[in-house]
Amino acid sequence: MILKIDRLPLELPTPNNPSPNDAAAVQELLGGKFGEMTTLMTYTFQSFNFRGRNRLRPFYDVICSIAGEEYGHIEAVSYAINLLLTGTTKRGFDPEPGPLKNITDARNTRHFIASGQASLPMDSMGDWWTGQHVFSGGNLKLDLLHNFFLECGARANKMRVYEMVTDPTAREMVSYLLVRGGLHVVAYAKAIELLTGVNVTKLIPIPELSNKAFPETRKYEENGLHRKLYTFSQDDYRQAGIIWNGSHPEDGSELEVVFGAIEGAPAPDLEEEPQLNSPGADGIDLEMFKDIAAKLGVKI
């Protein structure tokens, strides 16, 4: 089970130049073959399907811990897309002037036709995410090797999106994922090494470009986020440290397991978009909410 926390794993800035085409590019990191939906569902199904869990518990615990983190990554990418879409159409209740007329030039009009100007489970070309991207082969060596490859492919895509989209919102989000995804690369490499004796960490990084090339990553690495594996559970997955220990292959810093979740930051409050009938819940008596909350002892 996942304990959902109403926070994002990082603080996202407000975009300087909202752009539906930038949002379309970022969609690849959400619903692409190497996107966060694929990593979440791949590791989740591998954890569901894990056989021999008691004997091989450390490997199970690492896969479960990373799966738990990927849910927050989906949220982070989605909010970056939503922020890039906010302000790209003219707000108002009158449809006659055509408040969405400029969107006919956008690469992905589904953000406005099939959604309330928000993210969707699709890639950068508007193709829907599919469960065919999920791999759960059942063989531990094969699954770990696939996960290593998946994280390396995701890293390549993040670097390219960073070079495509210069807005600080997108770059902050991508840089955070480069740091955390890099940790996942190392985690799966160490798991493969423990299982097979092959030192996969000598291949790192793939692609061969240090995160130091991305200025926004520096504060995350200075805070140790490249070496802290979070379990996203207070009590479970405690054997992850049997795999996640020693030194980081790039800077030699000591690896650390943290039992619990990343502290994170409040999620942005997305403004209403009446021209898209979003959320389309007019006439709500807010005083009624206050009265009910007072009776329940809930502060609003």
HELIX and SHEET records of a PDB file:
HELIX    1   1 PRO A   20  VAL A   26  1                                   7    
HELIX    2   2 GLU A   28  GLY A   31  1                                   4    
HELIX    3   3 GLU A   36  PHE A   48  1                                  13    
HELIX    4   4 ARG A   57  LEU A   85  1                                  29    
HELIX    5   5 LYS A  101  ASP A  105  5                                   5    
HELIX    6   6 ARG A  110  ILE A  113  1                                   4    
HELIX    7   7 GLY A  131  HIS A  133  5                                   3    
HELIX    8   8 LEU A  140  MET A  164  1                                  25    
HELIX    9   9 PRO A  168  THR A  196  1                                  29    
HELIX   10  10 VAL A  200  LEU A  203  5                                   4    
HELIX   11  11 ASN A  211  ALA A  213  5                                   3    
HELIX   12  12 PRO A  215  THR A  217  5                                   3    
HELIX   13  13 ARG A  218  GLU A  222  1                                   5    
HELIX   14  14 ARG A  238  ILE A  242  5                                   5    
HELIX   15  15 PRO A  274  LEU A  276  5                                   3    
HELIX   16  16 LEU A  286  LEU A  296  1                                  11    
SHEET    1   A 2 LYS A 228  TYR A 230  0                                        
SHEET    2   A 2 GLU A 256  VAL A 258  1                                        
END                                                                             
